[in-house]
Amino acid sequence: MSQVVLTGRGLVGGVAEGEALVTREAISGWGGVEPREGRVIESRHELVGQSFAGKVLVFRGAKGSSGWSGVFHLTRLMGSAPAAMVFTTMNTKIALGVVVTHVPAVTDLDGDPFELIRTGDRVRVDADRGQVIVTPAGG
């Protein structure tokens, strides 16, 4: 399969590339993420035990308290932040979180990222252009 290009709205500029880590679930920052390793620790989350450090995190968005942005800011300071974020649901938690994390972030895509991106795919996020370029794993 060839590359897929999605277009959306860039929130934090920049370009990053990495392996995709995909979940249809929102992530709780406060109490749901261990910031030293960027690991999801929310016990009922499908990514529990997995680290998003250096990966392109494709997810629904943020849930929980406003502490979400503080935890993701810590991941940046500790070197365990995602390389980029692609998400589908905008709220104040995610907006502030992507700003303090300082990683390229894109939302409002013209295609469903959960149908078009799989964990392990290579993803390039060009938030300056609002583009997400997906190269399927093994492709």
Backbone torsions as a table, in degrees:
resi	resn	phi	psi	omega
1	MET	NA	141.2	-178.7
2	SER	-85.7	177.3	-179.4
3	GLN	-63.4	149.8	174.2
4	VAL	-115.9	134.2	178.2
5	VAL	-115.8	122.0	175.6
6	LEU	-108.8	144.6	178.5
7	THR	-120.3	137.7	-179.6
8	GLY	-152.4	-149.0	-177.9
9	ARG	-113.8	120.1	176.3
10	GLY	-77.7	137.7	-179.9
11	LEU	-107.0	-45.2	175.8
12	VAL	-121.6	123.9	-174.0
13	GLY	-69.2	170.6	178.5
14	GLY	119.3	173.6	-179.3
15	VAL	-130.8	134.4	176.3
16	ALA	-147.0	154.6	-179.2
17	GLU	-138.2	145.4	177.8
18	GLY	-179.4	-177.2	177.1
19	GLU	-75.5	138.4	179.8
20	ALA	-78.9	141.6	168.1
21	LEU	-124.3	113.4	-168.5
22	VAL	-114.9	134.6	171.3
23	THR	-145.1	139.1	175.6
24	ARG	-79.1	-6.1	-176.8
25	GLU	-93.4	153.1	170.7
26	ALA	-75.6	158.9	-179.8
27	ILE	-114.9	132.9	175.3
28	SER	-89.3	117.0	-179.2
29	GLY	-73.4	-50.6	-177.7
30	TRP	-78.0	104.7	-179.3
31	GLY	89.6	-4.6	-179.4
32	GLY	-111.8	-9.6	-177.2
33	VAL	-133.6	135.2	173.0
34	GLU	-95.8	110.1	-168.4
35	PRO	-72.9	-23.5	-178.6
36	ARG	-64.0	-35.3	-179.6
37	GLU	-115.1	-1.1	-178.1
38	GLY	64.5	35.6	-177.1
39	ARG	-97.3	139.1	173.8
40	VAL	-77.6	124.2	-179.1
41	ILE	-118.7	2.8	177.0
42	GLU	-63.8	116.9	-167.7
43	SER	-60.0	-28.4	-178.3
44	ARG	-102.3	7.2	-179.2
45	HIS	-82.3	144.2	-178.7
46	GLU	-66.1	-18.5	178.4
47	LEU	-98.5	10.4	-176.3
48	VAL	-51.0	130.4	-179.5
49	GLY	89.9	-12.3	-178.0
50	GLN	-94.9	145.8	179.1
51	SER	-101.6	139.0	174.7
52	PHE	-97.8	3.5	-177.1
53	ALA	-56.1	123.7	177.4
54	GLY	73.7	3.8	-179.3
55	LYS	-104.4	167.1	172.8
56	VAL	-91.0	110.6	-177.4
57	LEU	-85.6	117.1	178.9
58	VAL	-110.9	114.6	-172.5
59	PHE	-154.9	171.7	-178.0
60	ARG	-67.0	-43.1	-178.3
61	GLY	149.3	-155.7	-175.6
62	ALA	-101.5	146.6	172.2
63	LYS	-137.5	163.2	177.7
64	GLY	99.4	-151.8	-174.3
65	SER	-82.0	176.4	177.6
66	SER	-72.6	-4.5	174.8
67	GLY	-65.8	-11.1	-179.4
68	TRP	-53.7	-47.8	-176.9
69	SER	-66.0	-36.3	178.7
70	GLY	-64.2	-41.3	179.2
71	VAL	-66.5	-42.4	179.6
72	PHE	-70.7	-29.1	172.4
73	HIS	-63.4	-41.5	176.9
74	LEU	-61.0	-38.2	179.3
75	THR	-61.9	-35.8	177.7
76	ARG	-66.3	-46.6	-179.0
77	LEU	-64.5	-31.1	-177.5
78	MET	-93.0	0.5	178.5
79	GLY	76.0	22.1	-178.5
80	SER	-118.7	17.8	179.8
81	ALA	-73.3	158.3	171.8
82	PRO	-64.3	156.8	175.4
83	ALA	-68.8	-34.4	-179.9
84	ALA	-160.7	164.6	177.3
85	MET	-129.2	137.4	173.7
86	VAL	-128.0	122.2	-176.6
87	PHE	-142.7	166.6	-172.7
88	THR	-112.4	-21.9	-174.9
89	THR	-118.4	113.6	-179.2
90	MET	-86.5	131.8	168.9
91	ASN	-149.5	177.6	-175.9
92	THR	-65.2	-33.0	-179.9
93	LYS	-62.7	-49.1	-178.0
94	ILE	-70.0	-37.5	-179.8
95	ALA	-60.0	-48.8	178.6
96	LEU	-68.6	-38.1	-179.8
97	GLY	-60.2	-44.3	-179.4
98	VAL	-70.1	-31.0	178.6
99	VAL	-67.6	-46.2	-178.1
100	VAL	-75.4	-22.3	178.0
101	THR	-77.4	-26.1	178.2
102	HIS	61.3	39.1	175.3
103	VAL	-117.6	150.3	177.5
104	PRO	-55.1	136.1	-178.1
105	ALA	-141.1	138.0	-179.2
106	VAL	-134.4	141.1	176.2
107	THR	-140.5	-176.7	177.6
108	ASP	54.2	49.8	-177.5
109	LEU	-74.3	155.4	179.9
110	ASP	-83.9	5.1	175.8
111	GLY	-146.6	163.3	-178.0
112	ASP	-80.5	110.3	-178.0
113	PRO	-63.5	-25.8	-179.1
114	PHE	-75.8	-18.2	175.2
115	GLU	-93.0	-24.6	-170.9
116	LEU	-108.3	-14.1	-178.8
117	ILE	-123.2	133.0	178.2
118	ARG	-118.2	149.4	173.3
119	THR	-54.3	132.2	-179.0
120	GLY	99.4	-18.6	175.4
121	ASP	-65.0	154.6	174.3
122	ARG	-89.5	127.0	-176.1
123	VAL	-128.3	131.8	174.0
124	ARG	-110.5	123.1	179.0
125	VAL	-108.3	115.4	175.4
126	ASP	-110.5	88.5	-175.7
127	ALA	-71.1	-21.4	176.3
128	ASP	-64.0	-35.6	179.9
129	ARG	-100.5	-7.1	-176.8
130	GLY	70.6	32.7	-177.3
131	GLN	-113.7	143.8	172.4
132	VAL	-125.7	116.5	-177.1
133	ILE	-110.0	121.6	-173.4
134	VAL	-111.2	124.9	171.6
135	THR	-111.5	112.5	-177.2
136	PRO	-57.9	145.2	177.7
137	ALA	-57.2	135.9	-178.1
138	GLY	78.0	4.7	-176.0
139	GLY	-106.8	NA	NA
